[in-house]
Amino acid sequence: MMEHALATHCWNCGYECNHHSAPGDDHAPPSDGDISVCINCGKLAIFDASMPDKVRRPSPSESIELHQDPEVHQMLIAWYRAKHMTER
């Protein structure tokens, strides 16, 4: 999986992430509207180049839609497992 350099800051915890990768498309950099999961706190964000931190908090309707998406659910499970395996 190819990583792309792009500094973002989580809207929830402020964590700075400098690299992003997309499952399923190794060569695609993040685009506006793509989903991001904060590696630190696990909150979902939406890539948005017009925002100062390059990501934004999902709207309430986007949040509901995202949490009903099976692929997003799998991403959050993967984040949870990775996060808790490294904390041991």
C-alpha positions as CSV (number, residue, x, y, z in Angstrom):
1,M,0.0,0.0,0.0
2,M,1.5,3.3,-1.1
3,E,1.5,6.2,1.5
4,H,0.9,9.8,0.5
5,A,2.4,12.7,2.4
6,L,-0.3,15.2,3.4
7,A,-0.4,16.8,6.8
8,T,-3.8,16.7,8.5
9,H,-5.0,17.3,12.0
10,C,-7.9,15.4,13.6
11,W,-10.9,17.5,14.3
12,N,-11.5,15.5,17.6
13,C,-8.1,15.1,19.2
14,G,-5.8,17.3,17.2
15,Y,-3.4,14.5,16.3
16,E,-1.2,15.3,13.3
17,C,-1.0,12.7,10.6
18,N,1.5,13.1,7.9
19,H,0.9,10.0,5.7
20,H,-2.3,8.5,4.3
21,S,-3.1,5.4,2.3
22,A,-6.2,4.1,0.6
23,P,-7.3,0.4,0.9
24,G,-7.9,-1.0,-2.5
25,D,-6.1,1.6,-4.6
26,D,-2.4,1.8,-3.8
27,H,-1.7,4.8,-6.0
28,A,-4.6,7.1,-5.3
29,P,-3.9,10.1,-3.0
30,P,-6.8,11.2,-0.8
31,S,-9.5,13.2,-2.6
32,D,-12.1,15.6,-1.3
33,G,-15.0,13.5,0.1
34,D,-12.8,10.4,1.0
35,I,-13.0,9.0,4.5
36,S,-10.2,9.1,7.0
37,V,-9.9,7.4,10.4
38,C,-7.7,9.1,13.0
39,I,-4.9,6.7,13.9
40,N,-4.9,8.2,17.4
41,C,-8.5,8.4,18.5
42,G,-10.4,6.5,15.8
43,K,-12.8,9.3,14.8
44,L,-14.0,9.5,11.3
45,A,-13.2,12.5,9.1
46,I,-13.9,13.7,5.6
47,F,-11.0,14.9,3.4
48,D,-11.6,18.5,2.4
49,A,-8.8,20.5,0.8
50,S,-10.6,23.8,1.5
51,M,-10.3,23.2,5.3
52,P,-7.2,24.5,7.2
53,D,-6.6,20.9,8.6
54,K,-7.5,19.3,5.3
55,V,-10.1,17.1,7.0
56,R,-13.5,18.0,8.6
57,R,-15.9,16.5,11.0
58,P,-18.7,14.6,9.2
59,S,-22.1,16.3,9.4
60,P,-24.7,14.5,11.5
61,S,-26.3,12.9,8.4
62,E,-22.9,11.9,7.0
63,S,-22.0,10.3,10.3
64,I,-25.2,8.2,10.4
65,E,-24.5,7.1,6.8
66,L,-20.9,6.3,7.5
67,H,-21.6,4.2,10.6
68,Q,-24.1,2.2,8.5
69,D,-21.5,1.4,5.8
70,P,-20.0,-2.1,6.2
71,E,-16.7,-1.1,4.8
72,V,-16.4,1.8,7.3
73,H,-17.4,-0.6,10.1
74,Q,-14.5,-2.9,9.0
75,M,-12.1,0.0,9.0
76,L,-13.1,0.9,12.5
77,I,-12.7,-2.7,13.7
78,A,-9.2,-2.8,12.1
79,W,-8.3,0.5,13.8
80,Y,-9.6,-0.8,17.2
81,R,-7.6,-4.1,16.9
82,A,-4.4,-2.3,15.9
83,K,-4.7,0.4,18.5
84,H,-5.3,-2.1,21.4
85,M,-2.6,-4.5,20.2
86,T,0.0,-1.8,20.4
87,E,-1.1,-0.7,23.9
88,R,-0.3,-4.0,25.5
